[in-house]
C-alpha cells in the first residue's frame, strides 16, 4: 500500500554533542547529554565555567528546514496543474528530510546504551511518538470523518514516521560505529529495501532503510566538515548546481513519479523493474547530498531573529500536520480553487511559513513540554552510585 508523503523535518531535535560542541535540547536530532571529558579540578577561588551556549548555525538549520517542510506540505493539495510548483516540490523533497537526518546522525555520535541516554531516548522520542500517533489517529477518525480508522502504533500516520525511524537509527548507532565501512553497508541496505516489497508497512521500515545512509553519514561527520561546507567557494559552486537542479526538475516534473522522493515503497510497488530500485537509490542519494550541501552552505552562521526558534522545531514539526490535514478535511483547498493559481500558491506558502514559525516559539514549546520533553523520573530506576 502506498503511503502518504513524509511530513519533517524534527526531525526538531535534541542534539547530543561532545564536550567541544554546544548542547541542543530538541528531539529531531538526537536526545542525550554531552559526553563527559576528564578535567582537572579547579582551584577553590576559580569561578565555575559558564555553560556552553547553543550553536546558532544548527538552530538556523533546523528552523529553515522545518519551514521548508511545512511549505512543501502546503503545496501538495494545490500543485496539480502547476509544473513549476511540482518542480519546486521535488527539489525541496529531495533534500529537506536528508538534511534533518544527517544532522540527527551528527549529534548522535556519542550515543551509547547507558541508562541516562536510554532514558532520554524514551522520553524524547518514544513517548512523543506514542502520544502523537494516537492524537493523529483520533484526529483522522473524528475530524476527517474516517470512523473506521484505528489507532495503531505499527503503521505511522503522516509525519510521525520520523520519530520511530529516529529511535531505530539511534539504537543501532553502536553497530554503525563498530563497522569499518558503515556507509557502503547502509547504502547496500537501502538498495536491498528498494527491491523488497515484502517489507510491508510496519514501522515504515521502507523509509527507515532507504533513508538510513544519511543518518550513518551524519555519524561519520566531524565539525571540520561543516566548516568546509560553509566556505565561500562552496556557496558559489552551489549556485549553478541549484540552477541546474531546478531546470532538470522542471523538465522531468510531468513524468517523474513522486514515490521516489517519499522512499516509502519498493520499485516493484511503483510498477518499475526491480533493477531501477538500486539505480535510483544511488542516484537520489547523490542528488540529495549535493542539494543538502548547497542548503547547509547558505544557512547563516550568526545569530538571527529566528535562531531562538530552532529550539522549538519539534513542536513546529509535530503540530503543523494538524493544520495541513485539518485544512484538507475541511475542504479548504477544494472550496477555494484560486489557491491553485500563482497568487494562491504564494498565499499558501506564506501562511504555512508563518504558522510553523508561530508553532516553534518558546510559549508553544513550554505548553507542549508535557508531550515532547516529559519528566518521567518516576518510570526509571535510580542509577546506583559508583563506588
Secondary structure, DSSP 8 states (H G I E B T S, - for coil): ------------B-----TTS-----BTT--------------TTS---------HHHHHHHHHHHHHHHHHHHHHTT-TT-HHHHHHHHHHHHHHHHHHHHHHHHTTTT--S-HHHHHHHIIIIIHHHHHHHHHHHHHHHHTS--TT----SSS--GGGHHHHHHHHHHHTHHHHHHSSSHHHHHHHHHHHHTT-GGG-SGGGHHHHHHTHHHHHHHHH--HHHHHHHTSHHHHHHHHHHHHHHHHHHHHHTTT--THHHHT-S-TGGGT--THHHHHHHHHHHHHHHHHHHHHHHHS--S--TTGGGGGGHHHHHHHHHHHHHHHHHHTHHHH-GGGGSHHHHHHHHHHHHHHHHHHTSHHHHHHTHHHHS---GGGS-------
